[in-house]
Amino acid sequence: MDSSSESYFPITSGIVDVGNQVLHFLKIGSGSKLVLAFNGYGNDASVFQFLQHDNFTVLSFDLPYHGNSIGNNDSVLTKVQIETLVHKMMSEYQVQKFGLVGFSLGARLCLCITEVMPEHIRNMVLVAPDGLRPNYLFQFLTSTQIGNYLFSSFVQRGDAYLRFFAKLHQIGIIDRYRYKFALQYIHSLSSRKLLYNIWMSTRALTPRLQHLKKVLATHHIPIHILMGQQDKIIPLKNAMRFKSHNDYIFVHVFERGHNLLAFEEVRGTVAAWLFRTNQQKA
């Protein structure tokens, strides 16, 4: 492993083979307690470098097609492979419990891990999390034959779609925030190919929400969800519906948009709850 930071806490890098994908990760610190972290769409493992604590080791993973994780075309990351990854890390660091933190897309992976191995999770912090409600467009485009055909067509003939989106924005069907957010991911052929590859490679990582809620009600895992009041991509109502009547789920709201980890007060809140000993006190 090579050093990747001059921080007081040691930050090194490594790779792990999960079957049909090889994922890169950053190892932050060397404490006896383990935290697994997963980045959001368009950023990488370094987004969690601020998570530094004497008592914790944080493993922050680059998802496929992010950072230094090289995507494998036509390969799909599955819940079984993610579970295998987690067991490898538990064995290597000799722990039976671990914490989870995820941003946006990465939070969806955290929910999938919780679904399949809740007995090992100490606590969890989710930042602007994807996966709190069904995404029927994502499921249609990635998991059906006609949807995949349309998705592929969009990648190759994106200019026509861009004109269509611009017209929807012009007449007010798509607001300015969503229009600008979409443009940064679909404005070029390379950006559309990246979107396609990321969505297709993670299409199996969708939590079964009703089952997950039953799991959470049984295992009482403390979950802190950080949301942006101004987030138009993952709206606050998603978190409030997910929380429902679960007293172990806490929702924290910031006067921010979707990119919450850009702000110091949010990063401080993530660290405070992730590293807190008594997790059940809000």
N, C-alpha and C positions, 0 to 999 in steps of 0.2 A: 504494500500500500504506500502511496506517495502523499506527503503532506500537501494540503490544498488551502491552508489558511495560516496566518500569523496570529490568530486569536490566542488568548490565554488558554482556552480549552483546546485540546488536540482535535483537529479535524482531518480525517484521512478518507480515502476513497477505496471502494472495492466493487466487485461484481458478484452476482449470484445467478446460477442457471436454474430456471424454473421449467425446463422442458423444451418448449419451442421458442422461448424468449430468454435473452440474457439481460438482466437489469443491473444498471449501475446504481450505487448508493454512496452517500456520504455518512461517515461515522463521526458523530459529534460527541466528544467527551468520553469518559471511561467509568462512569458510576455503575453501581451494582443493579440498578433498576433500569428496565428497558422500555423505550418508546419507539414505535414505528410510525413514520411520517410519509405522507403521499402528496405530491404536488398537484396543482391544478392545470387546466389546459393552457398551454403556451408558456408556462414557466418551468422550473426544474427543481432539483433537490436543494439547491442553495437557498430557496425561499424560506427554508426552516433553519438556516444557520444561526439565527438568533436564539434558538432553544438550547441554552447552555446552563447546566446545573451540576454542582459537585457530585450529587448522588445518582445521576442518570446518564445512561448511554442512549443517544438518539440516532436511529438509523433512518436517514431520509432518502427515499428511493426516487429515481427518475422513472416515470412511467414510459411505456413504449413510445418511440418517436419524440421523446423529450430528453433534453440534456445529453448525457452520454450513453443512454440506452438506445441502441440501434434497433429500429423496428424490423420485424420479420414479416414480409408481405404474405398475406393469406393465412397468417397464424393468429389465433384468437387466445387471449389470456382468459383463463377460466377460474371459477371459484376453487376448484380442486388444486390448480397450480398455485393460486394465492395462498391457500391453506398450507400447501407443501412449503412454500417460501417462509411462511410464519413459523412453522415447526422447525425448519432449518435454523432460523435465527434464535428461537427459544433454546434449541439444543446447543448451539454454539455459545450462547451467552448464559446458559445454565439457569434459566428462569422458567417459572410456571405461570407468571402473570406479566402482562405488559400493558402500556398505555398506547392509545392511538390518537393521531391527529391528522386531519386531511383538509385540504382546501379545494372547494368546488368539485371537479372531477375526482380528485383524490379522496374526498369525503365519501363519495359513492363506494370506493373500494373499502373504506373503513366500515361502512354499513354491511357490505358483503362478508367481511371478516367476522363481524359481530354475529351475523346470521348463522355462520357455520361453526364457530368456536367461542361462544359467549363466556364459557366457564373460565377462559384464560384472560379475559380483558379486565384490567384494573379500573380504567376510566377512559373517557374519550372526549376530545374537543374537535368540533366540526366548524369550519369557517366557510360561510356562504355555500352550504353544501348542496351539491347535486344529489339526486336520488331520494329526496324526501317525499316525492309524489311521482306517479307514473309519467313517463315522457313518451307519449304515443307516437310522436313524429320520429323520435330516435328509434323506437322499436320498429316502426314501419319501414324506415329507410335502410336499416341495417339487418333486419331479420326476415324480410319478405322478398320474394323474387321481383315483384313489380317495383317495390320500394327501392331495392338495390339498383335496378335498371335506371330509375329516375335519378338516384343519387349519382351514379356513374355518369349519366348524361349531364347533370349539373356540373360535375367536375370538368368535363371536356368542353362544354358549351356554356361556360359561366357568364359570358358577356350578355347573352340574352336574358338570363336570370337577373343579372345586375340591373339591367334596364327596367325589368319588371319590379324589382325591389324599390328602385328609385321612384317609380310611379306610385307604388303603394305608400311610400314615405311622403310624396308630394301631395297626395289626397288625404293624408292623415291616418291611414290604416296602421302604418308602422311609425311609432314615435321616433324622435330624433336620437334618443339614447340607444334604442335597440338597433336602429339603422346604422349608426356609427360603430356600434359594437360588432355587428355582423360584417361590416365592410372590412374590418381589420383581419378577418379570417377567410374572406372569400374574394378579395380584390384581385388576386392573381391565380394563375394555373397552379403554381407551386403551393400557395396557401390552401387552395381547395383540395389538392392531393393530400396535403398534410391532414386536413380536417377529415377526409375520407379514411385515411389510414388509421388515425387515432380512434375515430368512432367505430370502425370495423374491428379493430383489435381489442376494444373494450366492450363489445356488444353483449358478451356473456356476463359481464359484471354489473348486473342489475338486481338489487335486493327484492326479495318477495316481501312486500311491505306488511301485509297482514300477518304473515308468519313472523317477521321481524318484530313487530309490536308485541306479539305474544311472548317471544323470547325475552324482550326487554322487561316486560311485566313480571316475568318469572325470575330473572337474574339480577334485577335492580342495579344495572350498570349506570354509574353517574355519567351523564352526557351534558356537556356545555356546548350550546349552539350559538355562534356569533353571526349576527345578521346585520346587513346594511339597510337602514330605513329607506334609502334612496335607490336600492338595488332593484333594477327592472328585469334583470336576468334570472335571479333566484329571489323571488319576492318574500317578504317577511311572513306572509300568510302561510307559506309552505311549512315553515318551522312551527308556527302556532298550531296548525292542524296535526303535525306530526307529534307534537308534545302531548296533545289531548289531555288526558287525566293522569299522566305519568309523573309522579312527584320526584323522580330521579332525573328528569330532563329539565334543564334550565336554559332559557333563551335570553341572550344579551344583545341589545340593539344599539347600533352606532349610527350617527348622522352621516353616513358615508354611502358610497355606491358599492359595486361588486368587488373591486380590488382591495379588500379590507386589509390584507397583509402589508400594504404600502404604508400603513399608519402605525406610529409608535404605540399609541394607546391600545390598539388592537393587538399588536404583538405582545405587549405587556400583559394583557388579559389572557391571551393564549397560554403564555408561560405560567402565569399565576395559577390557573386552574389545572393545567396539565401536571404541574409539579407539586400541587397541594396534597398534603397528607390526608386531611379530613375532607374527602370529596363530597360528602352529602350535605354540606352547609353552603347555601347559596350566598 
